[in-house]
Amino acid sequence: MPDFTRPFEPKRSIKPQTIPRKPRFHPRLMRNISKT
């Protein structure tokens, strides 16, 4: 169970990847809402 052994490491690795992906998804979601 490496998830419980260091739950902080996987969370920190996911945080930096979620930040750059959010801005790319935001413009796409805004365009979808504007078209609707």
CHARMM internal coordinates of N, CA and C (Angstrom, degrees):
IC EDIT
DIST 1 N 1 CA 1.4870
DIST 1 CA 1 C 1.5384
ANGL 1 N 1 CA 1 C 109.02
DIST 1 C 2 N 1.2821
ANGL 1 CA 1 C 2 N 117.70
DIHE 1 N 1 CA 1 C 2 N 78.56
DIST 2 N 2 CA 1.4776
ANGL 1 C 2 N 2 CA 120.61
DIHE 1 CA 1 C 2 N 2 CA 179.88
DIST 2 CA 2 C 1.5267
ANGL 2 N 2 CA 2 C 110.71
DIHE 1 C 2 N 2 CA 2 C -75.36
DIST 2 C 3 N 1.2946
ANGL 2 CA 2 C 3 N 115.94
DIHE 2 N 2 CA 2 C 3 N -17.31
DIST 3 N 3 CA 1.4862
ANGL 2 C 3 N 3 CA 118.81
DIHE 2 CA 2 C 3 N 3 CA 179.02
DIST 3 CA 3 C 1.5277
ANGL 3 N 3 CA 3 C 110.21
DIHE 2 C 3 N 3 CA 3 C -65.78
DIST 3 C 4 N 1.3141
ANGL 3 CA 3 C 4 N 115.56
DIHE 3 N 3 CA 3 C 4 N -38.35
DIST 4 N 4 CA 1.4863
ANGL 3 C 4 N 4 CA 119.04
DIHE 3 CA 3 C 4 N 4 CA -178.34
DIST 4 CA 4 C 1.5290
ANGL 4 N 4 CA 4 C 110.59
DIHE 3 C 4 N 4 CA 4 C -85.11
DIST 4 C 5 N 1.3247
ANGL 4 CA 4 C 5 N 115.19
DIHE 4 N 4 CA 4 C 5 N -23.38
DIST 5 N 5 CA 1.4879
ANGL 4 C 5 N 5 CA 118.16
DIHE 4 CA 4 C 5 N 5 CA -178.16
DIST 5 CA 5 C 1.5283
ANGL 5 N 5 CA 5 C 109.64
DIHE 4 C 5 N 5 CA 5 C -68.12
DIST 5 C 6 N 1.2985
ANGL 5 CA 5 C 6 N 118.73
DIHE 5 N 5 CA 5 C 6 N -39.54
DIST 6 N 6 CA 1.4932
ANGL 5 C 6 N 6 CA 121.78
DIHE 5 CA 5 C 6 N 6 CA 178.41
DIST 6 CA 6 C 1.5271
ANGL 6 N 6 CA 6 C 108.92
DIHE 5 C 6 N 6 CA 6 C -145.26
DIST 6 C 7 N 1.2919
ANGL 6 CA 6 C 7 N 117.24
DIHE 6 N 6 CA 6 C 7 N 76.36
DIST 7 N 7 CA 1.4737
ANGL 6 C 7 N 7 CA 122.24
DIHE 6 CA 6 C 7 N 7 CA -179.96
DIST 7 CA 7 C 1.5346
ANGL 7 N 7 CA 7 C 110.75
DIHE 6 C 7 N 7 CA 7 C -72.59
DIST 7 C 8 N 1.3201
ANGL 7 CA 7 C 8 N 115.47
DIHE 7 N 7 CA 7 C 8 N -14.02
DIST 8 N 8 CA 1.4819
ANGL 7 C 8 N 8 CA 118.40
DIHE 7 CA 7 C 8 N 8 CA -179.38
DIST 8 CA 8 C 1.5290
ANGL 8 N 8 CA 8 C 110.61
DIHE 7 C 8 N 8 CA 8 C -79.97
DIST 8 C 9 N 1.3115
ANGL 8 CA 8 C 9 N 115.82
DIHE 8 N 8 CA 8 C 9 N -31.83
DIST 9 N 9 CA 1.4914
ANGL 8 C 9 N 9 CA 118.55
DIHE 8 CA 8 C 9 N 9 CA -177.20
DIST 9 CA 9 C 1.5334
ANGL 9 N 9 CA 9 C 110.71
DIHE 8 C 9 N 9 CA 9 C -69.30
DIST 9 C 10 N 1.2868
ANGL 9 CA 9 C 10 N 119.60
DIHE 9 N 9 CA 9 C 10 N -48.96
DIST 10 N 10 CA 1.4774
ANGL 9 C 10 N 10 CA 121.34
DIHE 9 CA 9 C 10 N 10 CA -179.37
DIST 10 CA 10 C 1.5341
ANGL 10 N 10 CA 10 C 110.87
DIHE 9 C 10 N 10 CA 10 C -65.75
DIST 10 C 11 N 1.3013
ANGL 10 CA 10 C 11 N 116.22
DIHE 10 N 10 CA 10 C 11 N -31.64
DIST 11 N 11 CA 1.4941
ANGL 10 C 11 N 11 CA 118.99
DIHE 10 CA 10 C 11 N 11 CA -179.19
DIST 11 CA 11 C 1.5314
ANGL 11 N 11 CA 11 C 108.96
DIHE 10 C 11 N 11 CA 11 C -71.66
DIST 11 C 12 N 1.3002
ANGL 11 CA 11 C 12 N 117.02
DIHE 11 N 11 CA 11 C 12 N -37.01
DIST 12 N 12 CA 1.4973
ANGL 11 C 12 N 12 CA 120.36
DIHE 11 CA 11 C 12 N 12 CA -178.24
DIST 12 CA 12 C 1.5371
ANGL 12 N 12 CA 12 C 107.58
DIHE 11 C 12 N 12 CA 12 C -71.50
DIST 12 C 13 N 1.2921
ANGL 12 CA 12 C 13 N 116.98
DIHE 12 N 12 CA 12 C 13 N -34.87
DIST 13 N 13 CA 1.4900
ANGL 12 C 13 N 13 CA 119.62
DIHE 12 CA 12 C 13 N 13 CA -177.39
DIST 13 CA 13 C 1.5459
ANGL 13 N 13 CA 13 C 108.83
DIHE 12 C 13 N 13 CA 13 C -72.02
DIST 13 C 14 N 1.2840
ANGL 13 CA 13 C 14 N 115.54
DIHE 13 N 13 CA 13 C 14 N -32.65
DIST 14 N 14 CA 1.4917
ANGL 13 C 14 N 14 CA 119.74
DIHE 13 CA 13 C 14 N 14 CA -178.27
DIST 14 CA 14 C 1.5476
ANGL 14 N 14 CA 14 C 109.54
DIHE 13 C 14 N 14 CA 14 C -78.15
DIST 14 C 15 N 1.3156
ANGL 14 CA 14 C 15 N 116.10
DIHE 14 N 14 CA 14 C 15 N -30.56
DIST 15 N 15 CA 1.4983
ANGL 14 C 15 N 15 CA 119.09
DIHE 14 CA 14 C 15 N 15 CA -177.03
DIST 15 CA 15 C 1.5441
ANGL 15 N 15 CA 15 C 110.72
DIHE 14 C 15 N 15 CA 15 C -62.64
DIST 15 C 16 N 1.3029
ANGL 15 CA 15 C 16 N 118.36
DIHE 15 N 15 CA 15 C 16 N -50.51
DIST 16 N 16 CA 1.4740
ANGL 15 C 16 N 16 CA 120.39
DIHE 15 CA 15 C 16 N 16 CA -178.11
DIST 16 CA 16 C 1.5340
ANGL 16 N 16 CA 16 C 111.49
DIHE 15 C 16 N 16 CA 16 C -62.98
DIST 16 C 17 N 1.2987
ANGL 16 CA 16 C 17 N 117.08
DIHE 16 N 16 CA 16 C 17 N -30.61
DIST 17 N 17 CA 1.4887
ANGL 16 C 17 N 17 CA 119.43
DIHE 16 CA 16 C 17 N 17 CA -179.00
DIST 17 CA 17 C 1.5337
ANGL 17 N 17 CA 17 C 109.75
DIHE 16 C 17 N 17 CA 17 C -79.23
DIST 17 C 18 N 1.3059
ANGL 17 CA 17 C 18 N 116.17
DIHE 17 N 17 CA 17 C 18 N -28.90
DIST 18 N 18 CA 1.4912
ANGL 17 C 18 N 18 CA 118.27
DIHE 17 CA 17 C 18 N 18 CA -177.89
DIST 18 CA 18 C 1.5434
ANGL 18 N 18 CA 18 C 109.74
DIHE 17 C 18 N 18 CA 18 C -76.99
DIST 18 C 19 N 1.3081
ANGL 18 CA 18 C 19 N 116.88
DIHE 18 N 18 CA 18 C 19 N -29.06
DIST 19 N 19 CA 1.4874
ANGL 18 C 19 N 19 CA 119.90
DIHE 18 CA 18 C 19 N 19 CA -178.06
DIST 19 CA 19 C 1.5499
ANGL 19 N 19 CA 19 C 110.31
DIHE 18 C 19 N 19 CA 19 C -67.98
DIST 19 C 20 N 1.3187
ANGL 19 CA 19 C 20 N 118.73
DIHE 19 N 19 CA 19 C 20 N -48.89
DIST 20 N 20 CA 1.4736
ANGL 19 C 20 N 20 CA 120.35
DIHE 19 CA 19 C 20 N 20 CA -179.38
DIST 20 CA 20 C 1.5266
ANGL 20 N 20 CA 20 C 111.45
DIHE 19 C 20 N 20 CA 20 C -70.26
DIST 20 C 21 N 1.2708
ANGL 20 CA 20 C 21 N 117.36
DIHE 20 N 20 CA 20 C 21 N -23.63
DIST 21 N 21 CA 1.4900
ANGL 20 C 21 N 21 CA 119.79
DIHE 20 CA 20 C 21 N 21 CA -177.66
DIST 21 CA 21 C 1.5399
ANGL 21 N 21 CA 21 C 107.81
DIHE 20 C 21 N 21 CA 21 C -82.99
DIST 21 C 22 N 1.2831
ANGL 21 CA 21 C 22 N 118.11
DIHE 21 N 21 CA 21 C 22 N -29.86
DIST 22 N 22 CA 1.5026
ANGL 21 C 22 N 22 CA 119.86
DIHE 21 CA 21 C 22 N 22 CA -177.08
DIST 22 CA 22 C 1.5465
ANGL 22 N 22 CA 22 C 110.25
DIHE 21 C 22 N 22 CA 22 C -64.52
DIST 22 C 23 N 1.2908
ANGL 22 CA 22 C 23 N 118.63
DIHE 22 N 22 CA 22 C 23 N -48.52
DIST 23 N 23 CA 1.4771
ANGL 22 C 23 N 23 CA 120.28
DIHE 22 CA 22 C 23 N 23 CA -178.62
DIST 23 CA 23 C 1.5326
ANGL 23 N 23 CA 23 C 111.22
DIHE 22 C 23 N 23 CA 23 C -60.66
DIST 23 C 24 N 1.2901
ANGL 23 CA 23 C 24 N 117.67
DIHE 23 N 23 CA 23 C 24 N -30.87
DIST 24 N 24 CA 1.4915
ANGL 23 C 24 N 24 CA 120.20
DIHE 23 CA 23 C 24 N 24 CA -178.96
DIST 24 CA 24 C 1.5327
ANGL 24 N 24 CA 24 C 107.68
DIHE 23 C 24 N 24 CA 24 C -75.97
DIST 24 C 25 N 1.2979
ANGL 24 CA 24 C 25 N 117.56
DIHE 24 N 24 CA 24 C 25 N -33.60
DIST 25 N 25 CA 1.4868
ANGL 24 C 25 N 25 CA 119.53
DIHE 24 CA 24 C 25 N 25 CA -178.32
DIST 25 CA 25 C 1.5393
ANGL 25 N 25 CA 25 C 110.14
DIHE 24 C 25 N 25 CA 25 C -79.80
DIST 25 C 26 N 1.3185
ANGL 25 CA 25 C 26 N 115.42
DIHE 25 N 25 CA 25 C 26 N -27.25
DIST 26 N 26 CA 1.4901
ANGL 25 C 26 N 26 CA 119.49
DIHE 25 CA 25 C 26 N 26 CA -176.80
DIST 26 CA 26 C 1.5421
ANGL 26 N 26 CA 26 C 110.67
DIHE 25 C 26 N 26 CA 26 C -61.73
DIST 26 C 27 N 1.3245
ANGL 26 CA 26 C 27 N 117.21
DIHE 26 N 26 CA 26 C 27 N -50.61
DIST 27 N 27 CA 1.4804
ANGL 26 C 27 N 27 CA 120.35
DIHE 26 CA 26 C 27 N 27 CA -179.21
DIST 27 CA 27 C 1.5272
ANGL 27 N 27 CA 27 C 110.39
DIHE 26 C 27 N 27 CA 27 C -61.26
DIST 27 C 28 N 1.2944
ANGL 27 CA 27 C 28 N 116.33
DIHE 27 N 27 CA 27 C 28 N -32.73
DIST 28 N 28 CA 1.5018
ANGL 27 C 28 N 28 CA 119.13
DIHE 27 CA 27 C 28 N 28 CA -178.42
DIST 28 CA 28 C 1.5334
ANGL 28 N 28 CA 28 C 107.34
DIHE 27 C 28 N 28 CA 28 C -73.70
DIST 28 C 29 N 1.3020
ANGL 28 CA 28 C 29 N 117.37
DIHE 28 N 28 CA 28 C 29 N -38.99
DIST 29 N 29 CA 1.4934
ANGL 28 C 29 N 29 CA 119.37
DIHE 28 CA 28 C 29 N 29 CA -178.16
DIST 29 CA 29 C 1.5380
ANGL 29 N 29 CA 29 C 108.40
DIHE 28 C 29 N 29 CA 29 C -69.43
DIST 29 C 30 N 1.3066
ANGL 29 CA 29 C 30 N 115.98
DIHE 29 N 29 CA 29 C 30 N -38.28
DIST 30 N 30 CA 1.4941
ANGL 29 C 30 N 30 CA 119.54
DIHE 29 CA 29 C 30 N 30 CA -178.92
DIST 30 CA 30 C 1.5378
ANGL 30 N 30 CA 30 C 109.19
DIHE 29 C 30 N 30 CA 30 C -64.75
DIST 30 C 31 N 1.2916
ANGL 30 CA 30 C 31 N 116.34
DIHE 30 N 30 CA 30 C 31 N -38.62
DIST 31 N 31 CA 1.4921
ANGL 30 C 31 N 31 CA 120.18
DIHE 30 CA 30 C 31 N 31 CA -178.58
DIST 31 CA 31 C 1.5352
ANGL 31 N 31 CA 31 C 108.01
DIHE 30 C 31 N 31 CA 31 C -67.71
DIST 31 C 32 N 1.3060
ANGL 31 CA 31 C 32 N 115.99
DIHE 31 N 31 CA 31 C 32 N -39.06
DIST 32 N 32 CA 1.4873
ANGL 31 C 32 N 32 CA 119.07
DIHE 31 CA 31 C 32 N 32 CA -179.14
DIST 32 CA 32 C 1.5320
ANGL 32 N 32 CA 32 C 109.13
DIHE 31 C 32 N 32 CA 32 C -65.79
DIST 32 C 33 N 1.2954
ANGL 32 CA 32 C 33 N 116.22
DIHE 32 N 32 CA 32 C 33 N -39.85
DIST 33 N 33 CA 1.4870
ANGL 32 C 33 N 33 CA 119.80
DIHE 32 CA 32 C 33 N 33 CA -177.64
DIST 33 CA 33 C 1.5427
ANGL 33 N 33 CA 33 C 109.36
DIHE 32 C 33 N 33 CA 33 C -70.43
DIST 33 C 34 N 1.3154
ANGL 33 CA 33 C 34 N 115.44
DIHE 33 N 33 CA 33 C 34 N -36.95
DIST 34 N 34 CA 1.4899
ANGL 33 C 34 N 34 CA 119.47
DIHE 33 CA 33 C 34 N 34 CA -178.95
DIST 34 CA 34 C 1.5418
ANGL 34 N 34 CA 34 C 109.05
DIHE 33 C 34 N 34 CA 34 C -68.13
DIST 34 C 35 N 1.2825
ANGL 34 CA 34 C 35 N 116.58
DIHE 34 N 34 CA 34 C 35 N -38.38
DIST 35 N 35 CA 1.4987
ANGL 34 C 35 N 35 CA 120.43
DIHE 34 CA 34 C 35 N 35 CA -179.24
DIST 35 CA 35 C 1.5271
ANGL 35 N 35 CA 35 C 109.13
DIHE 34 C 35 N 35 CA 35 C -68.48
DIST 35 C 36 N 1.3154
ANGL 35 CA 35 C 36 N 115.84
DIHE 35 N 35 CA 35 C 36 N -38.29
DIST 36 N 36 CA 1.4838
ANGL 35 C 36 N 36 CA 117.91
DIHE 35 CA 35 C 36 N 36 CA -178.51
DIST 36 CA 36 C 1.5184
ANGL 36 N 36 CA 36 C 105.93
DIHE 35 C 36 N 36 CA 36 C -67.38
END
COOR INIT
IC SEED 1 N 1 CA 1 C
IC BUILD
